[in-house]
Amino acid sequence: MRGVVPTFSAMPDWLAMVLVAAAYCLVNWLGQQALMLELDMDSVVWPQPGFALVAMLLLGWRVWPGLLLGALLSEAWRWRGALDGMHGLSPVLGVALGVLAQTLFGVWLVRRHFGRRNPLDNFSQCVAFCVIVVAMTLIGSLIATTSLCLTHALPQKEWVSRLGLWWLCSSCGTLLFGSVCLNLYHQGWRLPDREVRYEMLAYFGMVALLTAGIFVWWHPTVDTTYPLDMLVLPLVAWAAFRFTTREVLLALLLILWLALWGTRHGGGPYLGYSAYSTLIILQTYIGILTVVSLGVSALVAEQRKVKLELNQQQELLEQQVRIRTLALEQSHAEVLALSRVDPVTGIANRRSFEESLEGEWRRARRLGTSLGMLMIDIDFFKLYNDHYGHVSGDYCLREVAQAIRSSVRRPQDLVARYGGEEIVCLLPDTTSEGVAYVGEAVLDAVRDLQLPHVGSVAAPYVTISIGGANVQPREVADSRQLIEAADREMYRAKQSGRNRIIVAGMDLPEADDA
């Protein structure tokens, strides 16, 4: 419905007025046909005041001439047989002005207090809307009945009774049918899920059976007049808790029609009274039921909305907590990674090496495999620092470390800075021949850098000395023995002229210095 209203609002003013007038007359005629208790009596409720209020709320002040025209035509048709001997159309005009005045006053109050919001969204707004409906319909009824008295269309002694009757008809109709139109405008007509539809069908079936049992099939006597009409209140509360305001209003319309139809055909708890008293009692019953039902529905809708907002806030907080947790975990991982990386060379530091050595040592002991190691030292690195400076020394150290890491290709192998200019390679599951092969690759990679080193007597460029070792952890008590073995072979390589590799248990020929 909300998608139709903007297009309807964009049409010319004269066309909107004509359509409002025609719709007002149609609603008035339908109300007289369907909601009249007995012939030539007033309807139990008037749906046209509710229609007038919603039409002006949605279409704006510009349609008031159409509303006035519709009220004039409807009242002229209503008073068509009683205009003889009256002062023309004065009663008709007075009643129509009362309808227009109450609608303008109600629209002004609703716009001022609610704006474009749905007044049935929460309990306080619903109560305020009910008060507005009571006030506006009272003003309209006062104007209409007073105009009838002034034009002698209504005896003064009947003014109070007619005022009460009109006020109940107008207020109940405005509250019930106006709420239906507003609810359809703000919430639309979305179909629920299949399971909910089945529950709704069962619910409306129970409402129909209970209401028909009370107002249609039950014919009380003087001794069996019980207030069974209040039994429908739990069913209306069920709709408020299980469904939405739309289902509550539909249940109220169903109860109204069945109660009116049953009372009209001689059933229900309101027999035994005069026609006027029955009309007043039925109006009062429908009014009280509507107010209570809308209040309960608004209260439940407000609680449902608050719960939804709390759930959304909780989800938002949980999402923020997850984001913060991931950020902290990422920061922790970055800090941990930085704590395991040497800042100068960009390879693993000694702490990372020691942790990896312990883990690989336990794994090799468990699997019965060997563990190899290369201990590497840059030849005459102190002289390099003295000649080129510490900045160039750090650059040299970084280039050598990256060259060594690029030549150690297996993912499980580790290259780490052991201390100063010493670099260590941990080679899991590697034999002595494998250690020698990796050492030769490392030696060639550093030579290929061709970093000038005027202070070296081993070569005119930067070279390294490598000591290699291989042990079986099941046969050795401590991992320190592997370090000591590799370190011992490295010193043998340095004493043998540097720029070479020596592996424990196998002597390799001296490397070519060219």
C-alpha positions, -999 to 999 in steps of 0.1 A, spaced: 0 0 0 28 24 7 40 19 -29 6 31 -42 2 62 -21 29 84 -36 15 79 -71 -20 87 -58 -6 118 -40 9 130 -73 -24 132 -91 -42 166 -96 -60 180 -65 -94 180 -81 -91 143 -90 -79 134 -55 -109 154 -40 -134 136 -63 -119 102 -54 -119 109 -17 -155 121 -19 -165 90 -38 -146 67 -14 -162 84 16 -197 78 2 -189 42 -6 -174 35 29 -205 51 45 -229 30 24 -210 -2 31 -211 6 68 -248 11 68 -253 -22 49 -230 -44 70 -228 -27 104 -264 -18 112 -280 -37 141 -316 -30 130 -333 -12 101 -334 26 104 -309 25 133 -274 39 135 -246 15 126 -228 -1 155 -196 16 144 -189 41 116 -160 33 94 -160 66 74 -144 87 102 -114 64 103 -112 65 65 -114 103 65 -86 105 91 -62 82 72 -70 98 38 -61 132 50 -30 119 68 -17 102 37 -28 128 10 -25 160 30 -47 190 38 -55 195 1 -83 169 1 -105 186 27 -130 199 1 -134 163 -12 -139 151 24 -165 178 30 -183 169 -3 -184 133 6 -198 140 40 -224 163 26 -235 137 0 -236 109 26 -256 129 52 -280 142 25 -287 107 15 -291 97 51 -315 126 59 -333 125 26 -366 114 41 -365 139 70 -358 172 52 -394 183 49 -402 210 74 -365 217 82 -345 247 73 -332 233 41 -299 215 43 -288 230 76 -286 197 95 -267 181 67 -243 209 66 -238 209 104 -231 172 105 -207 175 75 -189 204 92 -186 183 123 -170 154 103 -146 179 87 -137 196 120 -130 163 138 -108 151 109 -88 183 107 -83 184 145 -73 147 145 -49 151 116 -33 181 133 -28 162 166 -15 130 149 10 150 128 21 170 158 27 141 181 37 113 157 48 129 124 51 102 98 56 74 124 31 46 130 12 55 162 7 18 169 44 10 172 47 13 210 24 14 240 27 51 249 20 62 213 -10 38 211 -24 53 243 -19 88 229 -35 78 196 -66 65 215 -68 98 234 -66 117 202 -94 96 186 -116 101 217 -110 139 217 -115 144 179 -146 123 177 -160 141 208 -156 175 191 -171 162 159 -201 147 178 -206 179 197 -207 200 165 -230 176 147 -255 170 175 -255 207 185 -262 217 149 -291 192 148 -306 207 180 -302 243 167 -320 234 134 -347 215 154 -338 183 137 -332 168 171 -352 174 203 -331 190 231 -340 163 256 -324 137 232 -292 157 228 -272 139 255 -283 104 244 -276 112 207 -243 128 216 -232 96 235 -244 74 207 -227 93 179 -195 96 200 -193 59 205 -201 51 168 -175 76 156 -147 68 181 -150 30 178 -151 32 140 -122 56 139 -101 36 163 -108 3 146 -109 10 109 -84 39 111 -59 15 128 -65 -11 101 -57 15 73 -26 29 92 -13 -6 99 -17 -16 62 1 16 51 30 13 75 35 -25 75 20 -36 42 6 -71 36 36 -94 37 28 -131 38 44 -150 67 61 -183 65 42 -215 58 44 -226 94 31 -193 106 3 -194 81 -9 -227 94 -9 -213 129 -28 -182 117 -54 -204 101 -59 -224 133 -60 -192 153 -87 -175 131 -107 -207 131 -107 -207 169 -117 -171 170 -145 -177 146 -157 -208 166 -156 -191 200 -172 -159 188 -199 -178 170 -205 -199 200 -210 -169 222 -229 -146 199 -246 -169 174 -253 -203 189 -258 -193 225 -293 -182 235 -291 -173 272 -321 -171 295 -325 -150 326 -307 -175 347 -279 -182 322 -267 -147 314 -230 -149 319 -203 -125 307 -190 -150 282 -182 -122 257 -149 -115 277 -136 -150 267 -123 -136 234 -97 -114 252 -73 -143 257 -75 -151 220 -68 -115 211 -38 -115 235 -26 -147 217 -26 -128 184 -6 -100 200 20 -123 214 23 -147 185 16 -125 155 15 -88 147 -9 -59 150 -23 -68 116 -36 -101 129 -50 -85 160 -70 -60 139 -82 -87 116 -94 -107 146 -112 -77 159 -130 -72 126 -140 -109 126 -153 -106 162 -172 -74 153 -189 -90 123 -198 -123 141 -210 -104 172 -232 -81 152 -245 -108 130 -254 -131 159 -270 -103 179 -290 -92 149 -303 -128 145 -313 -133 182 -282 -148 197 -256 -137 222 -255 -123 257 -271 -90 248 -307 -102 243 -334 -90 266 -325 -53 263 -341 -26 241 -326 -20 207 -310 12 218 -295 -4 249 -282 -34 229 -266 -9 204 -249 10 233 -237 -22 249 -223 -37 217 -205 -4 209 -190 -3 244 -179 -39 241 -163 -33 207 -146 -1 219 -132 -17 251 -120 -47 232 -103 -26 205 -85 -4 231 -73 -33 252 -63 -53 221 -44 -24 205 -27 -16 238 -15 -52 243 -4 -55 207 15 -22 209 32 -33 242 42 -66 227 54 -49 195 75 -25 216 91 -53 235 97 -72 203 114 -42 188 135 -36 219 146 -73 219 155 -70 182 175 -39 189 193 -56 218 200 -86 196 214 -63 169 236 -45 194 248 -78 208 256 -90 173 274 -58 166 294 -60 199 302 -96 192 314 -87 157 335 -59 171 349 -83 197 357 -108 170 374 -80 149 394 -68 179 403 -104 188 415 -111 152 434 -78 153 451 -87 186 459 -122 173 473 -108 141 494 -83 162 505 -110 185 515 -131 155 534 -102 140 551 -95 173 559 -132 177 572 -133 141 594 -102 147 607 -118 180 618 -148 159 635 -128 131 669 -111 132 664 -75 123 697 -70 105 698 -101 83 661 -108 79 666 -145 88 656 -164 119 674 -154 152 690 -175 177 659 -180 198 640 -194 168 670 -216 160 671 -231 195 633 -237 195 635 -254 161 666 -274 172 647 -288 202 617 -297 181 636 -313 153 658 -332 178 628 -348 195 612 -356 161 645 -372 148 648 -392 181 612 -404 177 616 -414 141 651 -426 142 664 -402 115 696 -381 114 700 -344 119 726 -322 101 740 -288 107 762 -262 91 780 -236 111 790 -207 89 814 -178 96 822 -148 74 859 -147 68 877 -116 83 845 -99 90 860 -76 116 885 -63 90 855 -57 67 838 -36 93 870 -17 101 876 -9 64 841 -3 50 822 8 82 795 -8 102 767 2 78 784 -16 50 791 -44 74 754 -48 81 747 -48 44 773 -74 38 759 -96 66 724 -92 52 734 -101 16 754 -132 28 724 -143 49 700 -140 20 723 -158 -3 726 -187 22 688 -189 27 682 -189 -11 706 -219 -15 689 -239 13 657 -249 -6 638 -274 16 609 -259 36 619 -278 68 655 -265 67 663 -234 88 688 -206 83 694 -185 114 718 -160 127 737 -177 156 757 -147 168 778 -119 154 788 -129 119 780 -166 125 751 -182 106 738 -217 112 718 -240 90 697 -267 106 691 -296 82 666 -323 94 667 -358 80 701 -351 62 731 -374 59 767 -364 59 767 -363 21 736 -342 21 753 -318 46 783 -315 23 761 -310 -7 742 -281 9 774 -267 22 789 -265 -13 758 -248 -25 760 -222 3 797 -217 -4 791 -211 -41 761 -188 -34 783 -165 -13 811 -165 -38 787 -155 -65 779 -123 -46 814 -110 -54 812 -85 -26 847 -68 -25 868 -74 6 902 -58 4 911 -70 39 907 -107 32 937 -129 25 915 -158 14 900 -140 -17 895 -105 -30 858 -108 -22 837 -119 8 840 -156 16 828 -179 43 841 -209 62 817 -237 69 818 -266 94 793 -294 90 782 -322 112 756 -350 112 744 -370 142 717 -396 151 698 -382 181 690 -416 194 727 -422 198 736 -388 212 725 -375 246 723 -338 239 717 -315 210 746 -294 221 770 -320 208 757 -314 173 764 -277 177 798 -283 191 807 -307 163 797 -283 136 815 -254 154 846 -276 157 846 -283 120 841 -247 112 873 -238 131 891 -265 112 880 -249 80 893 -216 91 926 -230 102 928 -248 69 928 -215 49 891 -204 51 868 -202 21 859 -239 23 837 -265 40 847 -293 62 822 -319 73 828 -341 103 838 -376 92 847 -366 56 874 -342 44 866 -324 12 892 -310 -12 900 -274 -8 877 -251 -28 890 -232 -58 897 -196 -48 893 -183 -83 
